[in-house]
Amino acid sequence: MDASFTAEQDEIRRTLRELLTKRCGLDRLRAAVDSPAGHDPVLWAALADRLGLPGLALPESYDGVGCTTTELALACEETGRSLAPSPLLATAVLAAPLVLALGSGTQRATLLPRIAAGSLTAALAIPGPALTTALGLTGPNDGEWAGGGRAGGVQARREGESGWRLYGQVAQVLDGHSAQLLLVAAHVGGFARSRTLLFLVAGDAAGLVRTRQTSLDATRPQARLELRDVEGELLGADDSPRLLRELSALGDTAATVLAAEAVGAADRALERTVQHVKQREQFGRAIGSFQAVKHRLADVYVQVQAAKSAAYYAAWGTSHGERVGGLALAQALEALRAAAGEGIQLHGGIGFTWEHEAHLYFKRAAGDELLFGPVHRLRAYAAEGARLFESREVTV
């Protein structure tokens, strides 16, 4: 493994950091999350126009940049540093790869160039609190969420030769209130042949009710979707086993990108804390000079650097047959939680105030673990996959 970055990768990071420093300060961040869209459309347009961020990992044949998961992870490391609210995760990380992998030729040609240009945002709607299960991060994704013959979630019934009607509810959908295209997982086939397929649903479809939810992490807006006999279009072919395989592959990629994003947030939280302890004084000296404070921050620094190494290795591994995204995500979430928690403590009284940004990083840490964890389940499933704790017979 070559741990160095190319000149192009360094340029992506530098340009993106400059842009976010100018256009995603604390005031703009708060204004963006309080807006109806939950993000700044002007910033999103700049990310698309200047860097082609929505299409960074899409092939050039669909007007994408043609980069790999590594470049996308490095870009998300920078967006994580500033907690930039944008449809990047929902659109480019979760939805676009499924359209690319499963969509028909017409669907790919119609949708992917618009996604790459930033003119079409998308969201993945998985019924129930089953996103990590569907992505194969905390358990096998062939269980009840994928059908199992049970009611609930979203159901789909065929109408005519190629039409489908969807009905049901999805409780937590990232950027579901504003996405122009929804990829909805729905059960088909009734009890006897129950299986899960993905359907394309327009954001303004008749019968679709979208309600933005109050979320712990306001920088990751979520919505509840109610589908009341909504028209849907099957994504690709009626092939549930293939869908499960693609979701599992997507899970590793998404975990890798999320790990890089969490590392960026942890790095920034630690950086701001170090700046503060150098300025804050007690007993006539900066608290950063106290040995106990140095030890606490040194421990966080080690955690962040270890998580960064794990995230970079996972990004490299996506194109080399290694699937360690879940483990990298677990380590990154722990590092972010530690950095954000120590940040609040060492900022003292102001660290608990609504006006300070410290609480935003703590909420990102807690929110991401609720959405994509918990950490112990990420590690447990990775250990199970590696057969780490299987008993072995010893022959004497």
Buried (B, 14 or more C-beta within 10 A) or exposed (E): EEEEBEEEBEEBBEBBBEBBEEBBEEEBBBEBBEBEBBBBBEBBEBBBEEBBBBBBBBBEEBBBBBBBBBBBBBBBBBBBBBBBBBBBBBBBBBBBBBBBBBBBEEBBEBBBBBBBBBEBBBBBBBBBEBBBBBBBBBBEBBEBBBBBEEEEBBBBBEEEEEEBBBBBBBBBBBBBBBBBBBBBBBBBBEEEEBBBBBBBBBBEBEBBEBEBEEBBBBBBBBBBBBBEEBBBBBBBEEEBEEBBBBBBBBBBBBBBBBBBBBBBBBBBBBBBBBEBBEEBEEEEEBBBEBEEBEEBBEEBBEBBBBBBBBBBBBBBBBEEEEBBBBBBBBBBBBBBBBBBBBBBBBBEEEBEEEEBBBBBBBBBBBBBBBBBBBBEBBBBBBEEEEEEEEEEEEEE
